[in-house]
């Protein structure tokens, strides 16, 4: 069965984007039984196995396992008319576009775009935490059956769900995109496990996460990942590519903007200091575009991982050894040649806690 989705009303001059019909045969109950879903009325969907009912707003189902999720369908409905994403219009948007706070993360999405050929001709693609990105992914996957999801009815989501309990069948997806989302979930490893469950064998996952960034999306901001920590999170996947999407200049810029914003809550102070930092550091953002590998990078601001699902996961030791071999000049032979852990410096020198290189 397909649920026809109504077009979102335009907001402040934004164009109307028509949602495709949603195929319930791809979806399933978000609870562990993963039963079939059936629409019983305009605003209700029922699981044919467990009998649980789920709400649907303007054709967009809200599918939470409320025994595991921190979200509820009632709260989502209450916030339907509350703007939760920045509006991409007006003079402030144009100013942010002209003077970005950090290097654009397009290098990460470029990894995904150039590997689209690994997918079948008409892939089933899931975007977790889509925000307002429909046009971007529609262009990237023009022939795909595209599922845009989020935990809110704001933005472009065609279905509302939690990444820790995805309402998709086992091995039913060809590609999953989870970009700038994992820092906002309570259990990132649980989300990755769900992604692995839903992906077909050799399915593709793209993940982007920040490492050095101010708190954002309060209160749902829980962790940061070093590049290696990001890689270890996806130990069930073969690494296809890994890149630093924002480097040290972006980290400094975001830190300074956050620092000045912490001094005063005055909106004009925040706007003035943000504008000043952006203006002064914009000429240096080109440095980030040249530092896209983790080697020797002490303060990466964000990273991106592209991987392929494997039947068996990779051990932590194997990942660390492989990472060391590729990212350090002396590689694996030097790592294995030292007997004690204290001597395993993983390279020509060791960075101590005070930031001084020794050895």
N, C-alpha and C positions, 0 to 999 in steps of 0.2 A: 504494500500500500504506500502511496505517496501523499504527503501532507503539503498542500499548496501554501507557500509562504507569501504573505503580503509584503509589498514594498514598504520600506521604512519611510516615514514622512521626512521631507527635507528639513534640515536644521540650519537656520541662518544662511540661506543661500546655497547650501550644499546640494549637489545633484542627487536625484533619486536613484538608488541602486536597487534593481530588482533581484530578489532572491530566487534561486532555482528551487524547484519542488524537492522536498526532503524525502528520501527513500527510507521508510521504516524497516525495510527488509535488511538493511545494513546495520541498523541500530538494534539494541537489545536492552533488557532491563539492567540498570546499573548495579543492582544487588548481585550477590555471588551466583545466583541461579542462572543469570543471563538468559532469561526467558524471552519469547517473542513478544513484540509490542503490537497493540491494536488500538486504533482510534475509535473511541466509543461516542464521542461528541466533539463539538467544535473546540472545547477547551480542556478535554480530558483524554488521556491515553492510559491503557491498562496493560499490565504484564499478564499474559495468558497463562503463565506457569505459577506465579506466586500470588496473583490477584491484586498486587499493589497498583494504585492509581497515581498518575503524574499529571501535573498541570501543563497546559500549553497556552501561550500568550501570542496572539496574532500569528498562529501557525508555527511558533517556535517552542518545541517541547523543553521542559525543565526536568532534567533527569539526574537527580542526586540520590546516592545511597546515604540517607541522612543519619544512618548509624555510624558512618565513618567520616562523613564530610563535615567541615566547619560551616558550610553554607546550608541554607534551607530555601525551599521554593517560595515560602511566604516572604522572606526578606528580599529575594530577587524581584518579586512582583511589586513590593513596596517601593523599590528603588528604580522602577521602570522609567520614570520621568526625570530622574536625577542625572545630570551630566557628569560622567565619570572619566571621560577622556578629553584631552585638550582639543579644542576646536581648530581645525586647520584653515582658518580664515582670519581676516582682520590684520591690523598693523602689527600686533604682537607676534602673530604667526610669521609674518613676513620678516620681522626683525630676527626672530629665532632662526629662521631659515638662512638669512644672510650672515648671521653671526652665531654659528652653532656652538654649543657648550663643549662638544667633543667631536672627534672625528666620526664621520658617518660609518655605520656598521654594514655598509653595502658589500664590503669585501667578504663578509660571512655569507650573505645571501647569494653572492656571486658563486661561492662554492656549490651551493645547492643548484643554482641555475645551470651551471656548466655540466652538472652530473644528471640532469633530467633524462638524458639518454639511457641511463641505467634502468629507468622505469618502463613498464609496458606502454603500449600505444594509448590506452585509455585507463590510466591509473586511478585508484581510489586514494585520495589524499586527505589527511586529517591535519588541521591546524589547531593546536591546543593554545588557548589564550590569544585569540586572534586580534582583539582590539578592533581597530578600524583599518584593516589591511586587505580587504577583499580585492580591491583593484590590483594590488601588487601580486597576490597569489593567482588571481584569475589570468593575469598576463604570463606568469611563470608556468602555469599548468593549464594551457588553453583547452586541452582535450580531456581534462581530468573530471572525475566526479569528486567535487571539492566539498569537504565538510568543515565549516568554520565554527569553532566552539569557544566558549568563554564561561566565566562564572557569573556573568551579568547579561541582561538584555540590552545593555548599551552597546554601541559599536555594531559590528557586522555579523555577529554570531547567528547562525541558523539553528543552533541548538545550545542549550545551557547545560553544562556538566562539570564535574570535578575530575581533574587529571588522575586522582588516586582511585577512581572507580569509573573508568571510561565505559560508556554504554555502547560498546562496539564488540562484535563477535571475535572469537579467537581466529587469528591469522586471516583477517578480512581486509587488511589495509596494505597498500603498496608503499606508502610514504607517510611519515609523521613529522610535522614541524612543531618544535617547542622552543620559541625564540623569546628570550628575556622573560621567562616564566618561572623557572625552577627556583629562583631566589624567593619567590612569593608563595611557595607551597610548604606545608609543614613537613611533609615526608617526600623529598625528591627521589629517593631510591624507590619508593612505592610507585611514583609516577613513571619512572623508567621501566619498572617491572611491568606495569600496565601497557606501556608502549610496546614492549617486547612481546607481550601476550597477543596484542592486536595485530602486530605486523606479520605479514606472510614471510616464509623463509626467504632470506636474502633481501628482505624489505629494507628501505632506507630511512634513517632518522637524521634530522638536522637539529642541533641544539646550540643556542647562544646564551651565555650567562655573563654577568658582570663579576669582577673581582674587586676593583677599587672604585667604589661609587657610594655616594651618600645614601642614607635611608630614604626610600621612596615607596609610594603605594601603602603608606601607613594605614592600618597596623599590620598589613600582610607583607612583611619584609623580614625574612628569617635567616638567610645565610648568604655567603659569598664563596666562590670557588677559585682557587689557584688554577692555572692551566692543567697541571698534573691531576689535581683533585677533580677537575671537570672530566678529564679522560677516564679516571678510575670510576666515576659514576656510571659510565657506559661500558663497563667491562664485559658485558654480554655481547658487545658489538665489535666487529672488525673495523679498525680505523681506516677510513678512506682519505680523509684530509683533516688537518687541524690548523687553525690560524689564530693569530691575535688580531682582533677587530678594532680595538682601541688601545693605544699605548700610553707611555708616560705623560705626554703632554695633555691628553684627555684626562688622565688621572689627576694631574695638577689642577686643571681647569675646573673639573667637577668638585674637587676638594675645596678650592677657594670659594666657589659659588656657595657650597654648603656651609663653609665656615662663616662667611658674611651673613648668610641667612640665619645662622644660629645666634648671631649677636643681637639681632632685633627682628621682631615680627612685623615691623612697619613695611607695608607693601611697596612704598616708593623707595625706601632704602634697599630692599631686596632687588627691585628692578634696576636701580642705579648701579649697585655693586655687580650684579650679574652682567649688565651691559658692559661695564668697564673690564671685567675679567675676560669676557668673550672678545672684546675689541683688542685687548693687549695680546692675547694668546692665539688668536686666529692665524697670524702669520707663521706660527710654529707647528700647526697641526700637520703639515706635510711630513714632519718627522715620524709621526705615527704610521703613516702609509708606507714607510720604508722599514718599519720594525714589526714584521708580521710573524716572526717565529719566536717561541718562548726562550730560546737560548740567550742567556745573559741579560734577560729583561727582568729587572727587579720589581717594577711596578706596572704590570699590564692592567689596563682598565677593564677589558672584556675579551672573551675568547669564543670561538665557534668550533664545533665538532660535527663532522659528517661521517656517519658510520653505516655498516651493513649488518643486519641481524645474522647471528651465528647460532647453530644448534647448541654449542657448548660455549660457556663463558671463558674468558681469559683470566688467569690468576693475577693477583695484585703484583706478585714478584715478576711475572713475565712482562707486565706492562711497564713497571719501573725499569727493568733491564732494557727493554726496547726503547723506552723514552731516553734513558741515559745514553745508549749507543748512538741515537740519532742527534741528540742535542748537545753532547759534550765532545770536545775535541779528541780525548783519549778513548772514549767509548767503552764498550763492554769489557775488553781485555783488561783495561786498567782497573775497572770496578771489581772484577773477579780475582785479580792478582794479589789483592791485599787481604790478609788473614783476619784482621780485627775490624769490627764495625767502625771504630773511631778513625781508622785509616782510610775509609772509603770516602774520599773527598769528592768523587764524581766529577773530576776534572782537574784543572791545573791549580785551582785555589778553592778555599772555602770562605763563604760570606758569614761572618760572625753576627751575633745579635745586634751589635752596634753598627752594622753596615760596612765594616772594614774587611777588605779581602786579605786573606793570609795564605801561606803555603806556597 
